[in-house]
Amino acid sequence: MRGLIVIVHGTVDSVAELPQFLTNIRRGHPPSPELLAEVTRRYQAIGGRSPLNDITRELTTKLGAALGLPARACGRLFAPTPREAIRGLVADVGGALTELVVLPLAQHSASIYVEAVREAALAEVGDGVRVLGPSNWGRHAGLSAAFAARVDDALRGLSDAELAATTVIFSAHSLPVAVVRAGDPYEAECRASAAAIEARLARAPGRAVVCFQSQGMSAGPGGRPVEWMGPDLRAAFEEARAAGHTRVVVAPVGFLADHVEILYDLDIEARAWASELSLQFSRTASLNADDALVEVLVDVARALTAPPTPPRTPGGA
């Protein structure tokens, strides 16, 4: 029997879980007191918890219903883990699980998430379960259209003059530069996705740029600083100001749902930077568990499970 796993990066439901969460992110290295205090402050600033787990559960329920599959949500780096989700699915189907469809809620890094589920399945149930997962799906036409609609909503009502003085900033999470230099396609995928979204906008802003936000706060091995992908948000704001623009619209198209990188890094920290630079600031609404995202993910899942098209015979119709 087939089951569905929806996997996200992971987050905590309370600040009490942050030490373990940060240890997981840091591959078993506990956070420094300073790092823990700063991350705790950010979570407290958004109400003490991220909405990501609730959103993921809602999305998983919708996807399971749309696909007619038993479905479980999990986090790559925090509970519920992929192994726990698989264990739950096995119980749901009375032990008859033979195939797992994986939908990673990380459109530009899908393979990492699929592999996490594949490893968990091998550890939990052995090699008798087939794991199906997509490659990067950030340029799916439906996803580009959904993001473009959010940007159009943010630009609606602006006069032509106001639009001409507006910079739209397509943002995604930054990664260490070393990852990209090692051949990871993440940056190219993000830029191609942003270009596809920009091409669908109903009205063109004065400028549209890509930036990489939420750089990590930890040092690298031996305490050496880590070089992160840029430009960052602050630099993008300064460039908008230097271009004579008066408004920035941040479209965090590298993310699908609200979490601390949206609700703190953008709505609090970036908004304050914009104010310092006398820029009007707005952010596009996240897709969260919207039906538009459900439709895209259903299409991604069905492409994984569709029977192969038989080859045409020579001379056939």
C-alpha positions in Angstrom: 0.0 0.0 0.0 1.1 3.5 -0.8 1.6 6.3 1.9 2.4 10.0 1.8 5.2 11.7 3.7 5.3 15.6 3.7 8.6 16.7 5.0 9.7 20.2 6.1 12.9 21.5 7.6 11.5 21.3 11.1 10.9 23.7 14.0 9.9 23.7 17.6 6.6 24.1 19.3 8.1 25.9 22.3 11.3 27.7 23.2 12.1 25.0 25.7 12.9 22.8 22.6 15.4 25.2 21.1 18.6 23.7 22.6 17.9 20.3 21.1 16.7 21.9 17.8 19.9 24.0 17.5 22.0 21.0 18.4 20.4 19.0 15.5 21.0 21.9 13.1 24.6 22.0 14.2 25.1 18.3 13.6 25.3 17.4 17.3 27.2 20.4 18.5 25.2 22.3 21.3 24.7 26.0 20.7 26.7 28.6 22.6 24.8 30.4 25.3 24.9 33.6 23.1 23.4 31.8 20.1 20.7 30.2 22.2 19.8 33.5 23.8 19.5 35.2 20.4 17.4 32.5 18.8 15.2 32.4 21.9 14.7 36.2 21.6 13.6 35.9 18.0 11.1 33.2 18.8 9.7 35.2 21.7 9.4 38.2 19.4 7.0 36.2 17.2 4.9 34.8 20.1 7.1 32.0 21.4 6.6 29.5 18.6 6.6 29.2 14.9 3.4 28.4 13.0 5.3 26.1 10.7 4.2 22.8 12.3 0.5 23.7 12.3 0.7 24.8 8.7 2.5 21.6 7.7 -0.1 19.5 9.4 -2.9 21.3 7.7 -1.2 21.0 4.4 -0.6 17.3 4.9 -4.3 16.7 5.8 -5.3 18.4 2.6 -2.8 16.6 0.4 -3.7 13.2 1.9 -7.4 13.8 1.1 -6.7 15.1 -2.4 -4.5 12.1 -3.2 -6.5 9.5 -1.4 -3.5 8.4 0.7 -2.7 8.0 4.4 -0.4 10.9 5.1 2.0 12.0 7.8 4.1 15.1 8.3 7.7 15.2 9.6 10.7 17.4 10.0 14.1 16.7 8.6 15.8 18.2 11.7 13.2 18.0 14.4 10.3 15.9 15.7 8.2 14.3 14.4 11.2 12.7 12.6 11.0 10.8 9.3 11.3 7.5 11.2 8.4 8.5 13.5 6.3 9.4 10.5 7.0 6.2 8.7 6.2 4.2 11.9 2.9 6.0 12.0 2.1 5.2 8.4 2.9 1.5 8.9 0.4 1.5 11.8 -2.1 3.4 9.7 -2.1 0.7 6.9 -1.8 -2.3 9.2 1.8 -3.0 8.3 1.1 -3.3 4.6 3.2 -0.3 3.5 5.0 -0.9 0.1 5.5 2.5 -1.3 6.2 6.0 0.0 5.5 9.2 -1.9 7.6 12.0 -0.5 6.7 15.7 -0.9 9.5 18.0 0.3 8.4 21.5 1.3 11.7 22.8 0.1 11.4 23.3 -3.6 15.0 24.1 -4.3 16.6 21.4 -2.2 14.1 18.6 -2.7 16.7 15.8 -3.1 18.1 16.3 0.4 14.7 15.8 2.0 13.9 12.8 -0.2 17.1 11.2 0.8 16.4 11.8 4.5 13.1 9.8 4.1 14.8 7.1 2.1 17.4 6.6 4.8 14.7 6.6 7.5 12.6 4.0 5.6 15.6 1.7 5.2 16.3 2.0 9.0 12.7 1.6 10.0 11.2 -1.0 7.6 14.1 -2.3 5.5 14.5 -2.2 1.7 11.0 -3.5 1.0 9.4 -0.1 0.7 9.9 1.9 -2.5 10.5 5.6 -2.0 9.4 8.1 -4.7 10.4 11.7 -4.5 10.7 14.7 -6.9 13.8 16.5 -7.9 13.8 20.3 -7.4 10.3 21.6 -8.3 10.8 25.3 -7.8 10.1 26.1 -11.5 6.7 24.3 -11.5 4.4 26.5 -13.6 1.7 26.4 -11.0 4.1 27.5 -8.2 5.4 30.4 -10.3 1.8 31.5 -11.0 0.9 31.3 -7.3 3.9 33.4 -6.2 3.3 35.9 -9.1 -0.3 36.3 -7.9 1.0 37.2 -4.4 3.3 39.8 -5.8 0.5 41.2 -8.0 -1.6 41.6 -4.9 1.2 43.5 -3.2 1.6 45.9 -6.1 -2.1 46.4 -6.7 -3.3 49.9 -6.2 0.1 51.6 -6.9 0.1 54.3 -9.4 2.4 54.1 -12.4 4.8 56.5 -10.7 4.7 54.6 -7.4 5.3 51.3 -9.3 8.3 52.9 -11.1 9.8 53.7 -7.7 9.3 50.2 -6.3 11.9 47.5 -6.0 10.6 43.9 -5.8 13.0 41.7 -3.9 12.8 38.0 -4.4 14.4 36.4 -1.4 15.5 32.9 -0.5 17.4 31.5 2.4 21.2 32.0 2.2 23.6 29.1 2.2 27.4 29.0 2.7 29.2 30.0 -0.5 31.2 26.8 -0.2 28.1 24.7 -0.8 27.5 26.4 -4.1 31.2 26.2 -5.1 31.0 22.5 -4.5 28.4 22.2 -7.2 25.0 22.5 -5.4 22.5 24.0 -7.9 20.6 25.9 -5.2 21.5 29.4 -6.2 20.9 28.8 -9.9 17.5 27.2 -9.1 16.5 30.1 -6.9 17.4 32.7 -9.6 15.6 30.7 -12.3 12.5 30.5 -10.1 12.6 34.2 -9.5 12.9 34.9 -13.2 9.9 32.7 -14.0 7.8 34.5 -11.4 8.9 37.9 -12.6 7.9 37.0 -16.2 4.3 36.3 -15.0 3.8 39.6 -13.2 0.8 41.6 -14.4 2.7 44.9 -14.0 6.5 45.3 -14.0 8.0 47.2 -11.0 10.8 49.7 -11.4 13.4 47.0 -10.4 13.3 43.3 -9.5 16.3 41.7 -7.8 17.2 38.5 -6.0 18.7 38.4 -2.5 19.6 35.7 0.0 18.4 36.3 3.6 18.8 34.8 7.0 22.5 34.1 7.0 23.6 31.7 9.8 24.8 33.1 13.1 27.4 30.4 13.8 31.1 30.4 13.0 32.6 27.6 10.9 35.2 25.0 12.0 37.8 26.4 14.3 35.8 29.5 14.8 36.5 30.8 11.3 33.8 33.1 9.8 31.5 31.5 7.2 31.1 33.3 3.8 27.4 33.3 2.9 25.6 33.8 -0.4 24.5 37.4 -1.1 23.5 40.0 -1.6 21.7 40.0 1.7 18.5 42.0 2.4 20.2 45.0 3.9 22.3 45.4 0.8 19.3 45.0 -1.4 17.5 47.8 0.5 20.6 50.0 0.2 20.7 49.4 -3.5 17.0 50.3 -3.8 17.6 53.5 -1.9 20.6 54.4 -4.1 18.5 53.8 -7.2 16.1 56.5 -6.0 13.4 54.1 -5.1 11.0 54.8 -2.2 9.4 51.4 -1.7 10.5 47.8 -1.4 8.2 44.7 -1.7 9.9 41.6 -0.4 8.6 38.4 -1.9 10.2 35.5 0.0 9.7 33.0 -2.9 12.4 30.6 -1.5 10.0 29.8 1.3 6.5 28.2 1.1 5.2 29.0 4.6 5.4 31.4 7.5 8.1 30.6 10.1 10.7 32.6 12.1 12.7 33.5 9.0 9.6 35.3 7.7 7.9 36.5 10.8 11.1 37.8 12.5 13.7 38.2 9.8 11.4 40.0 7.5 8.4 41.4 9.4 10.5 42.7 12.3 14.2 43.0 11.4 13.9 43.9 7.7 11.0 46.2 8.3 13.2 48.2 10.7 16.0 48.4 8.2 13.6 49.7 5.6 12.4 52.4 8.0 16.0 53.4 8.8 16.5 54.0 5.0 13.2 55.8 4.6 11.8 53.0 2.4 8.2 51.9 2.5 8.1 48.2 3.2 5.7 45.4 2.5 5.9 41.6 2.2 4.0 39.3 0.0 1.7 36.7 1.8 3.1 33.2 2.2 1.4 30.3 0.4 1.1 28.3 3.7 -1.7 25.7 3.2 -3.4 27.6 0.4 -5.3 25.5 -2.1 -3.0 26.9 -4.9 -0.1 25.2 -3.2 -2.1 22.0 -2.6 -2.8 21.8 -6.4 0.8 22.2 -7.2 1.9 19.5 -4.8 -0.8 17.1 -6.0 0.5 17.6 -9.5 4.1 16.9 -8.3 2.9 13.7 -6.5 0.9 12.4 -9.4 3.9 12.9 -11.8 5.8 10.6 -9.5 3.2 7.8 -9.5 2.0 8.0 -13.1 2.6 4.8 -15.1 5.4 5.2 -17.7 4.3 6.0 -21.2 4.8 3.0 -23.4 7.2 3.5 -26.3 5.7 4.0 -29.7 6.2 1.1 -32.0 7.8 1.9 -35.4 5.1 2.9 -37.8 2.5 3.0 -35.1 -0.2 5.7 -34.9 
